[in-house]
Amino acid sequence: MLSVVTGNTPQTRGELVDRVLHTTPDSVVLSVSLHGDGEGHPVVQRFWTGTDPRLSEATGRGATGAPAVIVRQDLLSLARASRHPHVVLALSDELDALPFLTELWRESPGNGALGDHYAPGPVLAGIEPTVLLPDVGCVHTAVRKWSGWDRGLPMTRAEAAARQVEAANVLVLAVPPGTRGTLAAGVATLLRHLNQTAVCLTLPSTAAGEAVSGLPSALFGPGVRGGLHDWLARLDPVGVPHTPSVTGGGVTSVLWRARRPVHPERLADALGDVLPGVVRGHGHLWLSNRPASVITWRSAGAHLELREAGHWLEDSATGAAWQAATPQRRTLASWFWDPYYGERRNEITFTGVDLETSRLSETLDATLLSDEELSRGPEGWSAVHDPFFSAGPQ
């Protein structure tokens, strides 16, 4: 099995690795960090640790290239040399976990796939609450993370923090000594809203030199695992929206859904009423002047990014786009299919503190095309001025 560990601080990540090793003592660990600020490939530094004496020969190796290619080769070489029941891949903060993992698990021509040798284990993320809260509100600092092949576009620190939480199957809230109980409880509730499918644990952080406790062994069973299909589904711009049932802590989530196009100018005017109080917004839009394009909505803190992310599926099960879509996307399209509009719809999940959910939904409903505007058809919709995409209508 191949599990993955990340963390929002190096100390939290290291402590979580120690907890995994306490739970599965025969595990070996591959720690990966990247170095390099240029546009070319980074130096990929790898450190093996474990009880196998052969691992010492590979300790501290560095190579320049695509991160997924280098790490995949290391893991395949280990699998061919000897069988280990559990390998833990510890990823540093320079990597964007989901894009990296999707490339890592793809089949490599001539070298085979990791799936031939490993079963995918859980993605575990260690979260230090006093670091998470400032991060999810930080929209003035940009970071660039590496995927499996190259460096991604700049994103805010708030966006990076949200993505780390959303990528995990297991979230471990590591609470430092002296942290207020109400703060820890509030962050735990926020985590359950940001990632409704993850197992969430709250554990006291350990002091330097203090022995760590393990994790429930069930976390490494078949019920808590990722995998290529799961990761691709999470990255799909048209995914399954979730609204958690957990309540308390002042945190609220609401799903806004609508089956008619959004007027882009009215949406731009409404943002000042939509974004305040929202910690995270995640979903997709159907803009009236871009009827073929899926527009992703990603907001973290006060920063919003709208991006074109492919096209809506057409009514042809034999079409190339339909066949290339994930099974989840095809299933969702079948559920929501409209004879005239196809799968087009707006779906955004908003999470925030003390959100006025009815006001938020009413504000967004007011951005939809009216019946009179809808009657003009796609040609009339496309004539609307677009304040978001300067290239003009599709």
Secondary structure, DSSP 8 states (H G I E B T S, - for coil): -EEEEEESSHHHHHHHHHHHHHHSTT-EEEEEEEE--SSS--EEEEEEESS-GGGGGGTTEEEES-HHHHHHHHHHHHHHH---S-EEEEE-TTB-HHHHHHHHTS-BTTTB-GGGT--EEEEEEEE-HHHHHHHHT--S-EE--B-SSSB---EEHHHHHHHHHHT-SEEEEEE-TT--HHHHHHHHHHHHHH-TTSEEEEEE---TT-------GGGGSTTS---HHHHHHHH-SS----------TTEEEEEEEESS-B-HHHHHHHHHHHSTTEEEEEEEE-BTT-TTEEEEEEEETTEEEEEEEEE---S-TTSHHHHHS-HHHHHHHHHH-BTTTBT--EEEEEEEES--HHHHHHHHHTTB--HHHHTTHHHHHHTS--SS-TT---
